[in-house]
C-alpha cells in the first residue's frame, strides 16, 4: 500500500512542482511589474479574498466533506450512484457559489472595507495611499468570479482523485500561473495601473482551469448535468460534514485574513512582504504536505469504510515520515537561504534590496512553522476520513483564538513579522492538538520507528543548516555581484544543502526503505 501511495504522491508532487515553479515565475513577474508598494498591496488583497472563499467552497472544507462521502458511495453503490450524487452536488454547490459570487462583485467596496479597514480609514482621511482602497475594491469585482470557476474545478478534481486520477487535478493550477504571467507581460500596457491586468489574469486563469478539466470528466463518464438536490441524502450528509469543516479547515486562511486586516494598519508594503514570504513557504508545503494530503484522504476514507484500522494507522505513520524527510530540511533551508532566494527571484524592476530584507524577516518567522503546517495537512484528513468534523473544528477555534492573542502580543513589537510568527505558533499548537486528539481516541500514535527516523532527520537538517550558514558569503558582497553569479552561487548552495542533508541522514542511519514501505512496529 505504501509503495502505491508513494507512486501517487510522487505523481502529485511532480505535477505540483511544475505548478509551483510556474507560480514562482509568476511572482517574479509580479514583483518586477508592481514591486511591493500600494498597488501590489491592493492586488494581493483582491486576490486573497476569493482565495480564502475558495478554501471554503472548493478544495478546503468542501473536498474534505465530499471525498469521504463520494468514496463511500462508490464502494457501496457503484458508478451510477456516484453520477447521481455528482449531479446533485454540482447543482446545489452551483447555486450557492453563484449567489456568493454575485454578492462579492456587487458589494466589493463593503468587502474591501471589512478586510482592509486601515486602507478605508486612510481613504476617508485623504492619506498619501488613499487610492489603494478604491483600487482594491475595483479589482475585487474582477477577481471574485474566480471563486465560481475554481469551485467547479475543485469538484471535478475531487471526483478524479477519488478515481485515482491525481495528475489532472495536480496539473490544473499551471494554467492560472500561465494566465497571470501572460496578462502581466502582454496586457499591463493596456491599463493605467498594471495591477489591473494581473486581476484579469486571475479571472481568465480560473476559466481556463475549468475548461481544461471537463474533457477528463467526460472521458471518465462522470460529466453529468447539474441538478438541484438540497434535500438529497448524500448532499445532506456532505452539508452536515461541511458546515463545521468550513471553519476547521480554513483556520489558517482566516488567520491570514486577520493578518491582512492588521497589516492594513501597518506600513505600506506589509501586505506585499507577507504575501511574498507566504508564497515561498507554499512551495515546499504544496510540493510535499498538500501532495501527500491529496493522496491519503481518499485512501484513509476507503480504509475507514472497510474498517481497516491497522492499515489506517500505518498509512498515517508513513505519511508523517514522508513529510518529515522533506519538511525539516526545507524549513532549515528557508531560514538560512531566505535572503539569497528572495534576491535571486524578486530583486529587479520595482522590487528593491530593502524589500528583500523585509520579506526575509517574515519568511524566517513563517518557516519556523513549516513542519507544523505540513503536519496539519496529514493529521486533519485522519478526522475527515472518519467523518469526524467536530474535533478539528474545536481545535481550529482554539488555534485561531491563540493566533489572535499572539498577533496582539507580537505585532506591537515586531510589526508584520509578528503576524507571521503568530501564524507559525498557532499552526504548531493546531498540529499538536490534532495529534493529541488522535492519540487520545486510539486512532493513531507515532511508532517508535517513525520517532527515531524524525529525530535523525532533525539532526541532519541542523547540520545542513550550520554548513550552509558557514558557506554563504555576506549579503553586502552578494548584492555587488552579477545576477548570473548570484544564481550560480544559490544553485551551488542548494546542491551542497541536498548532498549534506542526505549524506548526514545516511550516516545517522536513515534509509530509503524506511519511506518506501510501511512499518508495523509500534
Secondary structure as a PSIPRED ss2 file (coil, helix, strand):
# PSIPRED VFORMAT (PSIPRED V4.0)

   1 X C   1.000  0.000  0.000
   2 X H   0.000  1.000  0.000
   3 X H   0.000  1.000  0.000
   4 X H   0.000  1.000  0.000
   5 X H   0.000  1.000  0.000
   6 X H   0.000  1.000  0.000
   7 X H   0.000  1.000  0.000
   8 X H   0.000  1.000  0.000
   9 X H   0.000  1.000  0.000
  10 X H   0.000  1.000  0.000
  11 X H   0.000  1.000  0.000
  12 X H   0.000  1.000  0.000
  13 X H   0.000  1.000  0.000
  14 X H   0.000  1.000  0.000
  15 X H   0.000  1.000  0.000
  16 X H   0.000  1.000  0.000
  17 X H   0.000  1.000  0.000
  18 X H   0.000  1.000  0.000
  19 X H   0.000  1.000  0.000
  20 X H   0.000  1.000  0.000
  21 X H   0.000  1.000  0.000
  22 X H   0.000  1.000  0.000
  23 X H   0.000  1.000  0.000
  24 X H   0.000  1.000  0.000
  25 X H   0.000  1.000  0.000
  26 X H   0.000  1.000  0.000
  27 X H   0.000  1.000  0.000
  28 X H   0.000  1.000  0.000
  29 X H   0.000  1.000  0.000
  30 X H   0.000  1.000  0.000
  31 X H   0.000  1.000  0.000
  32 X H   0.000  1.000  0.000
  33 X H   0.000  1.000  0.000
  34 X H   0.000  1.000  0.000
  35 X C   1.000  0.000  0.000
  36 X C   1.000  0.000  0.000
  37 X C   1.000  0.000  0.000
  38 X H   0.000  1.000  0.000
  39 X H   0.000  1.000  0.000
  40 X H   0.000  1.000  0.000
  41 X H   0.000  1.000  0.000
  42 X H   0.000  1.000  0.000
  43 X H   0.000  1.000  0.000
  44 X H   0.000  1.000  0.000
  45 X H   0.000  1.000  0.000
  46 X H   0.000  1.000  0.000
  47 X H   0.000  1.000  0.000
  48 X H   0.000  1.000  0.000
  49 X H   0.000  1.000  0.000
  50 X H   0.000  1.000  0.000
  51 X H   0.000  1.000  0.000
  52 X H   0.000  1.000  0.000
  53 X H   0.000  1.000  0.000
  54 X H   0.000  1.000  0.000
  55 X H   0.000  1.000  0.000
  56 X H   0.000  1.000  0.000
  57 X H   0.000  1.000  0.000
  58 X C   1.000  0.000  0.000
  59 X C   1.000  0.000  0.000
  60 X C   1.000  0.000  0.000
  61 X H   0.000  1.000  0.000
  62 X H   0.000  1.000  0.000
  63 X H   0.000  1.000  0.000
  64 X H   0.000  1.000  0.000
  65 X H   0.000  1.000  0.000
  66 X H   0.000  1.000  0.000
  67 X H   0.000  1.000  0.000
  68 X H   0.000  1.000  0.000
  69 X H   0.000  1.000  0.000
  70 X H   0.000  1.000  0.000
  71 X H   0.000  1.000  0.000
  72 X H   0.000  1.000  0.000
  73 X H   0.000  1.000  0.000
  74 X H   0.000  1.000  0.000
  75 X H   0.000  1.000  0.000
  76 X H   0.000  1.000  0.000
  77 X H   0.000  1.000  0.000
  78 X C   1.000  0.000  0.000
  79 X H   0.000  1.000  0.000
  80 X H   0.000  1.000  0.000
  81 X H   0.000  1.000  0.000
  82 X H   0.000  1.000  0.000
  83 X H   0.000  1.000  0.000
  84 X H   0.000  1.000  0.000
  85 X H   0.000  1.000  0.000
  86 X H   0.000  1.000  0.000
  87 X H   0.000  1.000  0.000
  88 X H   0.000  1.000  0.000
  89 X H   0.000  1.000  0.000
  90 X H   0.000  1.000  0.000
  91 X H   0.000  1.000  0.000
  92 X H   0.000  1.000  0.000
  93 X H   0.000  1.000  0.000
  94 X H   0.000  1.000  0.000
  95 X H   0.000  1.000  0.000
  96 X H   0.000  1.000  0.000
  97 X H   0.000  1.000  0.000
  98 X H   0.000  1.000  0.000
  99 X H   0.000  1.000  0.000
 100 X H   0.000  1.000  0.000
 101 X H   0.000  1.000  0.000
 102 X H   0.000  1.000  0.000
 103 X H   0.000  1.000  0.000
 104 X H   0.000  1.000  0.000
 105 X H   0.000  1.000  0.000
 106 X H   0.000  1.000  0.000
 107 X C   1.000  0.000  0.000
 108 X H   0.000  1.000  0.000
 109 X H   0.000  1.000  0.000
 110 X H   0.000  1.000  0.000
 111 X H   0.000  1.000  0.000
 112 X H   0.000  1.000  0.000
 113 X H   0.000  1.000  0.000
 114 X H   0.000  1.000  0.000
 115 X H   0.000  1.000  0.000
 116 X C   1.000  0.000  0.000
 117 X H   0.000  1.000  0.000
 118 X H   0.000  1.000  0.000
 119 X H   0.000  1.000  0.000
 120 X H   0.000  1.000  0.000
 121 X H   0.000  1.000  0.000
 122 X H   0.000  1.000  0.000
 123 X H   0.000  1.000  0.000
 124 X H   0.000  1.000  0.000
 125 X H   0.000  1.000  0.000
 126 X C   1.000  0.000  0.000
 127 X C   1.000  0.000  0.000
 128 X C   1.000  0.000  0.000
 129 X C   1.000  0.000  0.000
 130 X C   1.000  0.000  0.000
 131 X H   0.000  1.000  0.000
 132 X H   0.000  1.000  0.000
 133 X H   0.000  1.000  0.000
 134 X H   0.000  1.000  0.000
 135 X H   0.000  1.000  0.000
 136 X H   0.000  1.000  0.000
 137 X H   0.000  1.000  0.000
 138 X H   0.000  1.000  0.000
 139 X H   0.000  1.000  0.000
 140 X H   0.000  1.000  0.000
 141 X H   0.000  1.000  0.000
 142 X H   0.000  1.000  0.000
 143 X H   0.000  1.000  0.000
 144 X C   1.000  0.000  0.000
 145 X H   0.000  1.000  0.000
 146 X H   0.000  1.000  0.000
 147 X H   0.000  1.000  0.000
 148 X H   0.000  1.000  0.000
 149 X H   0.000  1.000  0.000
 150 X H   0.000  1.000  0.000
 151 X H   0.000  1.000  0.000
 152 X H   0.000  1.000  0.000
 153 X H   0.000  1.000  0.000
 154 X H   0.000  1.000  0.000
 155 X H   0.000  1.000  0.000
 156 X H   0.000  1.000  0.000
 157 X H   0.000  1.000  0.000
 158 X H   0.000  1.000  0.000
 159 X H   0.000  1.000  0.000
 160 X H   0.000  1.000  0.000
 161 X H   0.000  1.000  0.000
 162 X H   0.000  1.000  0.000
 163 X C   1.000  0.000  0.000
 164 X C   1.000  0.000  0.000
 165 X C   1.000  0.000  0.000
 166 X H   0.000  1.000  0.000
 167 X H   0.000  1.000  0.000
 168 X H   0.000  1.000  0.000
 169 X H   0.000  1.000  0.000
 170 X H   0.000  1.000  0.000
 171 X H   0.000  1.000  0.000
 172 X H   0.000  1.000  0.000
 173 X C   1.000  0.000  0.000
 174 X H   0.000  1.000  0.000
 175 X H   0.000  1.000  0.000
 176 X H   0.000  1.000  0.000
 177 X H   0.000  1.000  0.000
 178 X H   0.000  1.000  0.000
 179 X H   0.000  1.000  0.000
 180 X H   0.000  1.000  0.000
 181 X H   0.000  1.000  0.000
 182 X H   0.000  1.000  0.000
 183 X H   0.000  1.000  0.000
 184 X H   0.000  1.000  0.000
 185 X H   0.000  1.000  0.000
 186 X H   0.000  1.000  0.000
 187 X H   0.000  1.000  0.000
 188 X H   0.000  1.000  0.000
 189 X H   0.000  1.000  0.000
 190 X H   0.000  1.000  0.000
 191 X C   1.000  0.000  0.000
 192 X C   1.000  0.000  0.000
 193 X C   1.000  0.000  0.000
 194 X H   0.000  1.000  0.000
 195 X H   0.000  1.000  0.000
 196 X H   0.000  1.000  0.000
 197 X H   0.000  1.000  0.000
 198 X H   0.000  1.000  0.000
 199 X H   0.000  1.000  0.000
 200 X H   0.000  1.000  0.000
 201 X H   0.000  1.000  0.000
 202 X H   0.000  1.000  0.000
 203 X H   0.000  1.000  0.000
 204 X H   0.000  1.000  0.000
 205 X H   0.000  1.000  0.000
 206 X H   0.000  1.000  0.000
 207 X H   0.000  1.000  0.000
 208 X H   0.000  1.000  0.000
 209 X H   0.000  1.000  0.000
 210 X H   0.000  1.000  0.000
 211 X H   0.000  1.000  0.000
 212 X H   0.000  1.000  0.000
 213 X H   0.000  1.000  0.000
 214 X H   0.000  1.000  0.000
 215 X H   0.000  1.000  0.000
 216 X H   0.000  1.000  0.000
 217 X H   0.000  1.000  0.000
 218 X H   0.000  1.000  0.000
 219 X H   0.000  1.000  0.000
 220 X C   1.000  0.000  0.000
 221 X C   1.000  0.000  0.000
 222 X C   1.000  0.000  0.000
 223 X C   1.000  0.000  0.000
 224 X C   1.000  0.000  0.000
 225 X C   1.000  0.000  0.000
 226 X C   1.000  0.000  0.000
 227 X C   1.000  0.000  0.000
 228 X C   1.000  0.000  0.000
 229 X C   1.000  0.000  0.000
 230 X C   1.000  0.000  0.000
 231 X C   1.000  0.000  0.000
 232 X C   1.000  0.000  0.000
 233 X H   0.000  1.000  0.000
 234 X H   0.000  1.000  0.000
 235 X H   0.000  1.000  0.000
 236 X H   0.000  1.000  0.000
 237 X H   0.000  1.000  0.000
 238 X H   0.000  1.000  0.000
 239 X H   0.000  1.000  0.000
 240 X H   0.000  1.000  0.000
 241 X H   0.000  1.000  0.000
 242 X H   0.000  1.000  0.000
 243 X H   0.000  1.000  0.000
 244 X H   0.000  1.000  0.000
 245 X H   0.000  1.000  0.000
 246 X H   0.000  1.000  0.000
 247 X H   0.000  1.000  0.000
 248 X H   0.000  1.000  0.000
 249 X C   1.000  0.000  0.000
 250 X C   1.000  0.000  0.000
 251 X H   0.000  1.000  0.000
 252 X H   0.000  1.000  0.000
 253 X H   0.000  1.000  0.000
 254 X H   0.000  1.000  0.000
 255 X H   0.000  1.000  0.000
 256 X H   0.000  1.000  0.000
 257 X H   0.000  1.000  0.000
 258 X H   0.000  1.000  0.000
 259 X H   0.000  1.000  0.000
 260 X H   0.000  1.000  0.000
 261 X H   0.000  1.000  0.000
 262 X H   0.000  1.000  0.000
 263 X H   0.000  1.000  0.000
 264 X C   1.000  0.000  0.000
 265 X C   1.000  0.000  0.000
 266 X C   1.000  0.000  0.000
 267 X C   1.000  0.000  0.000
 268 X C   1.000  0.000  0.000
 269 X C   1.000  0.000  0.000
 270 X H   0.000  1.000  0.000
 271 X H   0.000  1.000  0.000
 272 X H   0.000  1.000  0.000
 273 X H   0.000  1.000  0.000
 274 X H   0.000  1.000  0.000
 275 X H   0.000  1.000  0.000
 276 X H   0.000  1.000  0.000
 277 X H   0.000  1.000  0.000
 278 X H   0.000  1.000  0.000
 279 X H   0.000  1.000  0.000
 280 X H   0.000  1.000  0.000
 281 X H   0.000  1.000  0.000
 282 X H   0.000  1.000  0.000
 283 X H   0.000  1.000  0.000
 284 X H   0.000  1.000  0.000
 285 X H   0.000  1.000  0.000
 286 X H   0.000  1.000  0.000
 287 X H   0.000  1.000  0.000
 288 X H   0.000  1.000  0.000
 289 X H   0.000  1.000  0.000
 290 X H   0.000  1.000  0.000
 291 X H   0.000  1.000  0.000
 292 X H   0.000  1.000  0.000
 293 X H   0.000  1.000  0.000
 294 X H   0.000  1.000  0.000
 295 X H   0.000  1.000  0.000
 296 X H   0.000  1.000  0.000
 297 X H   0.000  1.000  0.000
 298 X H   0.000  1.000  0.000
 299 X H   0.000  1.000  0.000
 300 X H   0.000  1.000  0.000
 301 X H   0.000  1.000  0.000
 302 X H   0.000  1.000  0.000
 303 X H   0.000  1.000  0.000
 304 X H   0.000  1.000  0.000
 305 X H   0.000  1.000  0.000
 306 X C   1.000  0.000  0.000
 307 X C   1.000  0.000  0.000
 308 X C   1.000  0.000  0.000
 309 X H   0.000  1.000  0.000
 310 X H   0.000  1.000  0.000
 311 X H   0.000  1.000  0.000
 312 X H   0.000  1.000  0.000
 313 X H   0.000  1.000  0.000
 314 X H   0.000  1.000  0.000
 315 X H   0.000  1.000  0.000
 316 X H   0.000  1.000  0.000
 317 X H   0.000  1.000  0.000
 318 X H   0.000  1.000  0.000
 319 X H   0.000  1.000  0.000
 320 X H   0.000  1.000  0.000
 321 X H   0.000  1.000  0.000
 322 X H   0.000  1.000  0.000
 323 X H   0.000  1.000  0.000
 324 X H   0.000  1.000  0.000
 325 X H   0.000  1.000  0.000
 326 X H   0.000  1.000  0.000
 327 X H   0.000  1.000  0.000
 328 X H   0.000  1.000  0.000
 329 X H   0.000  1.000  0.000
 330 X H   0.000  1.000  0.000
 331 X H   0.000  1.000  0.000
 332 X H   0.000  1.000  0.000
 333 X H   0.000  1.000  0.000
 334 X H   0.000  1.000  0.000
 335 X H   0.000  1.000  0.000
 336 X H   0.000  1.000  0.000
 337 X H   0.000  1.000  0.000
 338 X H   0.000  1.000  0.000
 339 X H   0.000  1.000  0.000
 340 X H   0.000  1.000  0.000
 341 X H   0.000  1.000  0.000
 342 X H   0.000  1.000  0.000
 343 X H   0.000  1.000  0.000
 344 X H   0.000  1.000  0.000
 345 X H   0.000  1.000  0.000
 346 X H   0.000  1.000  0.000
 347 X C   1.000  0.000  0.000
 348 X C   1.000  0.000  0.000
 349 X C   1.000  0.000  0.000
 350 X C   1.000  0.000  0.000
 351 X C   1.000  0.000  0.000
 352 X C   1.000  0.000  0.000
 353 X H   0.000  1.000  0.000
 354 X H   0.000  1.000  0.000
 355 X H   0.000  1.000  0.000
 356 X H   0.000  1.000  0.000
 357 X H   0.000  1.000  0.000
 358 X H   0.000  1.000  0.000
 359 X H   0.000  1.000  0.000
 360 X H   0.000  1.000  0.000
 361 X H   0.000  1.000  0.000
 362 X H   0.000  1.000  0.000
 363 X H   0.000  1.000  0.000
 364 X H   0.000  1.000  0.000
 365 X H   0.000  1.000  0.000
 366 X H   0.000  1.000  0.000
 367 X H   0.000  1.000  0.000
 368 X C   1.000  0.000  0.000
 369 X C   1.000  0.000  0.000
 370 X H   0.000  1.000  0.000
 371 X H   0.000  1.000  0.000
 372 X H   0.000  1.000  0.000
 373 X H   0.000  1.000  0.000
 374 X H   0.000  1.000  0.000
 375 X H   0.000  1.000  0.000
 376 X H   0.000  1.000  0.000
 377 X H   0.000  1.000  0.000
 378 X H   0.000  1.000  0.000
 379 X H   0.000  1.000  0.000
 380 X H   0.000  1.000  0.000
 381 X H   0.000  1.000  0.000
 382 X H   0.000  1.000  0.000
 383 X H   0.000  1.000  0.000
 384 X H   0.000  1.000  0.000
 385 X H   0.000  1.000  0.000
 386 X C   1.000  0.000  0.000
 387 X C   1.000  0.000  0.000
 388 X C   1.000  0.000  0.000
 389 X C   1.000  0.000  0.000
 390 X H   0.000  1.000  0.000
 391 X H   0.000  1.000  0.000
 392 X H   0.000  1.000  0.000
 393 X H   0.000  1.000  0.000
 394 X H   0.000  1.000  0.000
 395 X H   0.000  1.000  0.000
 396 X H   0.000  1.000  0.000
 397 X H   0.000  1.000  0.000
 398 X H   0.000  1.000  0.000
 399 X H   0.000  1.000  0.000
 400 X H   0.000  1.000  0.000
 401 X H   0.000  1.000  0.000
 402 X H   0.000  1.000  0.000
 403 X H   0.000  1.000  0.000
 404 X H   0.000  1.000  0.000
 405 X H   0.000  1.000  0.000
 406 X H   0.000  1.000  0.000
 407 X H   0.000  1.000  0.000
 408 X H   0.000  1.000  0.000
 409 X H   0.000  1.000  0.000
 410 X H   0.000  1.000  0.000
 411 X H   0.000  1.000  0.000
 412 X H   0.000  1.000  0.000
 413 X H   0.000  1.000  0.000
 414 X H   0.000  1.000  0.000
 415 X C   1.000  0.000  0.000
 416 X H   0.000  1.000  0.000
 417 X H   0.000  1.000  0.000
 418 X H   0.000  1.000  0.000
 419 X H   0.000  1.000  0.000
 420 X H   0.000  1.000  0.000
 421 X H   0.000  1.000  0.000
 422 X H   0.000  1.000  0.000
 423 X H   0.000  1.000  0.000
 424 X H   0.000  1.000  0.000
 425 X H   0.000  1.000  0.000
 426 X H   0.000  1.000  0.000
 427 X H   0.000  1.000  0.000
 428 X H   0.000  1.000  0.000
 429 X H   0.000  1.000  0.000
 430 X H   0.000  1.000  0.000
 431 X H   0.000  1.000  0.000
 432 X H   0.000  1.000  0.000
 433 X H   0.000  1.000  0.000
 434 X H   0.000  1.000  0.000
 435 X H   0.000  1.000  0.000
 436 X H   0.000  1.000  0.000
 437 X H   0.000  1.000  0.000
 438 X H   0.000  1.000  0.000
 439 X H   0.000  1.000  0.000
 440 X H   0.000  1.000  0.000
 441 X C   1.000  0.000  0.000
 442 X C   1.000  0.000  0.000
 443 X C   1.000  0.000  0.000
 444 X C   1.000  0.000  0.000
 445 X C   1.000  0.000  0.000
 446 X C   1.000  0.000  0.000
 447 X C   1.000  0.000  0.000
 448 X H   0.000  1.000  0.000
 449 X H   0.000  1.000  0.000
 450 X H   0.000  1.000  0.000
 451 X H   0.000  1.000  0.000
 452 X H   0.000  1.000  0.000
 453 X H   0.000  1.000  0.000
 454 X H   0.000  1.000  0.000
 455 X H   0.000  1.000  0.000
 456 X H   0.000  1.000  0.000
 457 X H   0.000  1.000  0.000
 458 X H   0.000  1.000  0.000
 459 X H   0.000  1.000  0.000
 460 X H   0.000  1.000  0.000
 461 X H   0.000  1.000  0.000
 462 X H   0.000  1.000  0.000
 463 X H   0.000  1.000  0.000
 464 X H   0.000  1.000  0.000
 465 X H   0.000  1.000  0.000
 466 X H   0.000  1.000  0.000
 467 X H   0.000  1.000  0.000
 468 X H   0.000  1.000  0.000
 469 X H   0.000  1.000  0.000
 470 X H   0.000  1.000  0.000
 471 X H   0.000  1.000  0.000
 472 X C   1.000  0.000  0.000
 473 X C   1.000  0.000  0.000
 474 X C   1.000  0.000  0.000
 475 X H   0.000  1.000  0.000
 476 X H   0.000  1.000  0.000
 477 X H   0.000  1.000  0.000
 478 X H   0.000  1.000  0.000
 479 X H   0.000  1.000  0.000
 480 X H   0.000  1.000  0.000
 481 X C   1.000  0.000  0.000
 482 X C   1.000  0.000  0.000
 483 X H   0.000  1.000  0.000
 484 X H   0.000  1.000  0.000
 485 X H   0.000  1.000  0.000
 486 X H   0.000  1.000  0.000
 487 X H   0.000  1.000  0.000
 488 X H   0.000  1.000  0.000
 489 X H   0.000  1.000  0.000
 490 X H   0.000  1.000  0.000
 491 X H   0.000  1.000  0.000
 492 X H   0.000  1.000  0.000
 493 X H   0.000  1.000  0.000
 494 X H   0.000  1.000  0.000
 495 X H   0.000  1.000  0.000
 496 X H   0.000  1.000  0.000
 497 X H   0.000  1.000  0.000
 498 X H   0.000  1.000  0.000
 499 X H   0.000  1.000  0.000
 500 X H   0.000  1.000  0.000
 501 X H   0.000  1.000  0.000
 502 X H   0.000  1.000  0.000
 503 X H   0.000  1.000  0.000
 504 X H   0.000  1.000  0.000
 505 X H   0.000  1.000  0.000
 506 X H   0.000  1.000  0.000
 507 X H   0.000  1.000  0.000
 508 X C   1.000  0.000  0.000
 509 X C   1.000  0.000  0.000
 510 X C   1.000  0.000  0.000
 511 X C   1.000  0.000  0.000
 512 X C   1.000  0.000  0.000
 513 X H   0.000  1.000  0.000
 514 X H   0.000  1.000  0.000
 515 X H   0.000  1.000  0.000
 516 X H   0.000  1.000  0.000
 517 X C   1.000  0.000  0.000
 518 X C   1.000  0.000  0.000
 519 X C   1.000  0.000  0.000
 520 X C   1.000  0.000  0.000
 521 X C   1.000  0.000  0.000
 522 X C   1.000  0.000  0.000
